[in-house]
Amino acid sequence: MRVVVSGGGTGGHIYPALALIEQLKTRGLLADVLYVGTHRGLESRIVPKAGIPFATIELQGFKRSLSLSNVKTVTMFLGSIGKAKRLLRDFRPDVVVGTGGYVSAATVFAATRLHIPTVIHEQNSVAGVTNKFLARFVDKIAYAFPEVADTFPAKKLVQTGNPRAQQVAHLRPNNRLADFGLTPSERTLLIFGGSRGAPKINEAAIAALPTFAASHFQTLFVTGRVHYDAVIKAAGAVPDNVKIVPYVDDMPAILPDLTLVIGRSGATSLAELTALGVPAVLIPSPNVTGNHQFINAQSLAKAGAAMVVPETELGPDFGERVASLMQDDERLVRMTRAAKQLGVPDAADRLIAVMQSAIAMHA
Ligand SMILES: CC(=O)N[C@H]1[C@@H](OP(=O)(O)OP(=O)(O)OC[C@H]2O[C@@H](n3ccc(=O)[nH]c3=O)[C@H](O)[C@@H]2O)O[C@H](CO)[C@@H](O)[C@@H]1O
């Protein structure tokens, strides 16, 4: 099939789209693909690097209050729908899939106006603004967390999980931690604040460095690109068993070798952790729509797969709490098992089935 995918802004919207494309290729179902994103989003770096044809349209996010810049946003949005329609007329896709972010609002909406089959994928436990807007126009809505189902028209809904889960589920321990100067066979803690990094998590990690330095495990601390220089400056001398990097290009490669992850609770990260059964300490971002990271995190915590620590409880004992969990084999094994039970290792295939049913609706 000929497929247009569109999703952007952050990694959480982009990697599921790439995982879907990869599975379509693996199954020999992909005749051609075009990814529609923006210049400014992370997708403009990640998608071309993955060797996928990439086209851009320009738009900006809505401010939550009434402002002049919202008028500009609406004008830009209307312009971007025109540009998206031109891209779609040229490419002639059989189906258009939106994975969230403003760019997918324009692309998927344009597709509905051109009567092209459409699917949106909602990764989170609370629907994003874009998917809420698109829900009434699209043919099918795929979702991961049951908590979100009430938001959407029931007859369009199919629970698929997150396609990124299928991309990582088969991965096994390997040597890739050596790329960071770490020893693959040793216990390893990964710290990262989602695809863009999180200053609050970085601060907590810097405060915990002396504890981690004195421990018997190694730590990979991923700061987020824009925060890297500030972290290096604040961290001072870095102990030998800790490596600090701005970003990990191939995160799936190292996931099977991790003992524990400290991170945000972005939906795509959680899909990866549950697909592989990696225990986690989750510090939800409080600055997201409907507090969805807290609800995402709770669904793992309820199952015993993760520990949730709100930002407000990141006290001076945080490093010690993490270090003691790193030594608690019994608890880690329980968390691993619980996480795996939540994983959806065939999520990409499920999403492909939804795309095929959307195409069939137009036949
Ligand atoms: C602040 C914000 O709005 N965050 C949202 C955003 O998060 P964000 O973009 O951080 O998304 P996720 O945590 O879900 O996914 C991050 C993705 O980036 C990858 N990665 C991360 C760091 C790195 O160095 N290398 C790397 O490859 C991870 O493996 C994962 O695939 O989208 C998610 C999915 O809709 C939402 O749940 C989050 O609430």
Ligand as a Chemical Component Dictionary entry (heavy atoms), coordinates in Angstrom:
data_LIG
# 
_chem_comp.id                   LIG 
_chem_comp.type                 NON-POLYMER 
_chem_comp.pdbx_formal_charge   0 
_chem_comp.three_letter_code    LIG 
# 
loop_
_chem_comp_atom.comp_id 
_chem_comp_atom.atom_id 
_chem_comp_atom.alt_atom_id 
_chem_comp_atom.type_symbol 
_chem_comp_atom.charge 
_chem_comp_atom.model_Cartn_x 
_chem_comp_atom.model_Cartn_y 
_chem_comp_atom.model_Cartn_z 
_chem_comp_atom.pdbx_ordinal 
LIG C1  C1  C 0 6.548  16.683 27.499 1  
LIG C2  C2  C 0 5.623  15.964 26.579 2  
LIG O1  O1  O 0 4.699  16.533 26.005 3  
LIG N1  N1  N 0 5.824  14.655 26.446 4  
LIG C3  C3  C 0 4.986  13.800 25.607 5  
LIG C4  C4  C 0 5.817  13.247 24.476 6  
LIG O2  O2  O 0 6.941  12.713 25.148 7  
LIG P1  P1  P 0 8.290  12.176 24.536 8  
LIG O3  O3  O 0 8.536  12.637 23.163 9  
LIG O4  O4  O 0 9.335  12.368 25.555 10 
LIG O5  O5  O 0 7.799  10.693 24.365 11 
LIG P2  P2  P 0 7.995  9.284  24.967 12 
LIG O6  O6  O 0 8.642  9.251  26.273 13 
LIG O7  O7  O 0 6.688  8.602  24.834 14 
LIG O8  O8  O 0 8.967  8.667  23.854 15 
LIG C5  C5  C 0 10.267 9.096  23.727 16 
LIG C6  C6  C 0 10.883 8.327  22.599 17 
LIG O9  O9  O 0 12.141 8.872  22.332 18 
LIG C7  C7  C 0 13.110 7.843  22.426 19 
LIG N2  N2  N 0 14.382 8.435  22.890 20 
LIG C8  C8  C 0 14.418 9.187  24.027 21 
LIG C9  C9  C 0 15.622 9.724  24.457 22 
LIG C10 C10 C 0 16.794 9.449  23.716 23 
LIG O10 O10 O 0 17.887 9.870  24.042 24 
LIG N3  N3  N 0 16.687 8.695  22.600 25 
LIG C11 C11 C 0 15.515 8.178  22.159 26 
LIG O11 O11 O 0 15.465 7.503  21.133 27 
LIG C12 C12 C 0 12.541 6.813  23.394 28 
LIG O12 O12 O 0 13.150 5.568  23.217 29 
LIG C13 C13 C 0 11.078 6.859  22.964 30 
LIG O13 O13 O 0 10.875 6.086  21.800 31 
LIG O14 O14 O 0 5.066  12.292 23.706 32 
LIG C14 C14 C 0 4.525  11.192 24.449 33 
LIG C15 C15 C 0 3.777  10.291 23.480 34 
LIG O15 O15 O 0 2.689  10.919 22.917 35 
LIG C16 C16 C 0 3.662  11.701 25.595 36 
LIG O16 O16 O 0 3.200  10.598 26.370 37 
LIG C17 C17 C 0 4.456  12.649 26.443 38 
LIG O17 O17 O 0 3.695  13.144 27.529 39 
# 
loop_
_chem_comp_bond.comp_id 
_chem_comp_bond.atom_id_1 
_chem_comp_bond.atom_id_2 
_chem_comp_bond.value_order 
_chem_comp_bond.pdbx_ordinal 
LIG C1  C2  SING 1  
LIG C2  O1  DOUB 2  
LIG C2  N1  SING 3  
LIG N1  C3  SING 4  
LIG C3  C4  SING 5  
LIG C3  C17 SING 6  
LIG C4  O2  SING 7  
LIG C4  O14 SING 8  
LIG O2  P1  SING 9  
LIG P1  O3  DOUB 10 
LIG P1  O4  SING 11 
LIG P1  O5  SING 12 
LIG O5  P2  SING 13 
LIG P2  O6  DOUB 14 
LIG P2  O7  SING 15 
LIG P2  O8  SING 16 
LIG O8  C5  SING 17 
LIG C5  C6  SING 18 
LIG C6  O9  SING 19 
LIG C6  C13 SING 20 
LIG O9  C7  SING 21 
LIG C7  N2  SING 22 
LIG C7  C12 SING 23 
LIG N2  C8  SING 24 
LIG N2  C11 SING 25 
LIG C8  C9  DOUB 26 
LIG C9  C10 SING 27 
LIG C10 O10 DOUB 28 
LIG C10 N3  SING 29 
LIG N3  C11 SING 30 
LIG C11 O11 DOUB 31 
LIG C12 O12 SING 32 
LIG C12 C13 SING 33 
LIG C13 O13 SING 34 
LIG O14 C14 SING 35 
LIG C14 C15 SING 36 
LIG C14 C16 SING 37 
LIG C15 O15 SING 38 
LIG C16 O16 SING 39 
LIG C16 C17 SING 40 
LIG C17 O17 SING 41 
# 
